[in-house]
């Protein structure tokens, strides 16, 4: 019985991680207003080592459409500019000699629809991940059944795994609906 409980709890943990990953990916997609999370994952050259932008500069939001990046060392300005350009986030950095500012243009209807499609793609990746986790868990349960665990226990475990999968798929759909509403609102 403890093996089955372990499989079920491990499955829920892995599905939760898939949801957390989806949330972090969705936070990087801009929804019309500036957010420091948009710059997460942007790497800059820091004395020959690729380093995350937020580890070499202070990133803050000035207003709803402007992000300010203040490097801790003035020599990093050009490296930060190059890193932002290489990340291809669709924003051109403005360097004033001490700070870099990113001005977010207002989103067009077409661009909003593209962003919604991108969000839905991320959501589909998360759903596939959750389904793969379910498949692996059911394979482990069937293996336990072959090794002598009772059929009733295995059926109950498969049922609870499916219920967990359904619950996480609904959570993904809710996250996507909220992000779509955020993107499409002007």
C-alpha angles and dihedrals in degrees: 000000000000091000090056093047089049091052092049095048092045090050092053091048092051092047089051089053089053089054091048090051091050091051091052092048092049091050089059092057108088118234101192098285129083120258131172088224088071088073096049111123096024108134125207131190107256108184091321097318123103105239132176114261094236089059095060101036145028110253117199140160115242097184139336093292105028132077119190122206116194112186118215088224123040090219089068095065096093093041090052091048091051091047092053092047091048091050088062096214092155096251126109113219119232112214117201096177097264105035138027118224127197115203112200112214117222112268119251120220090252092051090048090055090049090052091050089052089050090051091049089051090053089048091052090051089052092049092050089049092052091048091050090051089051091049092051092048093051090049089053091048092050089049089054089050090055089049091058109277111141118265093234093056091049093049090050090049091050089049093051090046090053091047090052090049092051091048093052093046089055089050090052091050091050092050091050093048091051092048091047090051090049092050097044096047110096 
